[in-house]
Amino acid sequence: MRRETLKDSLYGGLVEITKNPKLYRFSSIGKEYCYFTEEGKQEILEWIHNHAKEISTAEEIILNERAKKLVLDELKR
């Protein structure tokens, strides 16, 4: 996955999780009364764990592409 796609996925997923009252309790009284349920905490951890793998892969691809570009630029000199 590309970096921008991952950013959108993370944001979109978090929005969806916070819309689910089984996972997140929203209070119009104030943000200090909003919280994740126990099930929501578990879901967030699993969700972040899964995305972390994708992020690591994407960053590795970006790093490899950058390294290749630097080598090619150096060889062109």
Secondary structure, 3 states (H helix, E strand, C coil): CCHHHHHHHHHHHHHHHHHCCCCEECCCCCHHHCEECHHHHHHHHHHHHHHHHHHHHHHHHHHHHHHHHHHHHHHHC
